[in-house]
Amino acid sequence: MDRIDGSDEIYLIGCSRSVLDLTPAECARINRARCVMGLNKFIYFHKIANILPTHVWFTDYHPPSPRILGDIFAACRRDGLRGLTFVLDACYQKCLRVGVFRYHAARVRRRLRLRRSRNWPLMLAPASCRYEFVTRHDWLEGGCWATRIDEPLYSLRTAFTSALNYLAIQYPGSTIRLVGTDFNTRGYFFDEEMLRLALPWDDWTASMQSQHGTHSASIEYNGATVFDGFPYMREHLNQAGIRLTCNNPDSEPVVRGLASYAPIGSISDNSKMAST
């Protein structure tokens, strides 16, 4: 697939149901951008969205996240996906093996050392992809905004925050366009397919979201929500020269001033950068 050479368009794609509202023309434009970061489970269901990311963000490690990542790797191998960049939490580095031979050789070595089940299982990662490993601040504290990849990334309640910090470091001065990052709706664009496949991927946030009817990061937990970090994030995005837009005017990033509204494809629009 050809990407727009030299375009400053960067996409951060979440899993909200509004992804299903994209038109074929909008999907085609996203698929030509030089960087499309799909959050969490997005890559597993990319065919439903008609969007193939260039980057896969997966930094969760609470159960059943290792199982989910292993399933994602298996799906990428099955679909013959190549050239993806996986951005993973550093905790996955020791259990990742690229290539069938290395994978099975490592399994034999582990068995010979009689390692117990408390160790994470080895994961066979697609050999035709790139792998980057990052660290993050505590998810309940947020921490400091990183200015280098080797620093812990800002992280508050959801992967969206640390992924945005990563993109701001990698693409300073660019336009980052948010899609499917609503934070005010129930469920995901792939709910029906996940149910049909009977994937055992629900974690502790599933019941919370079902009870409150919205994204778990929007629900107050330990006295805070992800929205508490928006002014701080906006300040540092401004410092990096990042113009943040979103195609959904009703999304919380737009409503709360983190991003400005701009339809996909409107490179030169009249909307101003949101300010605190």
Order of alpha helices (4+ residues) and beta strands (2+ residues): beta-alpha-beta-alpha-beta-alpha-beta-beta-alpha-beta-beta-alpha-beta-alpha-alpha-alpha-beta-alpha-beta
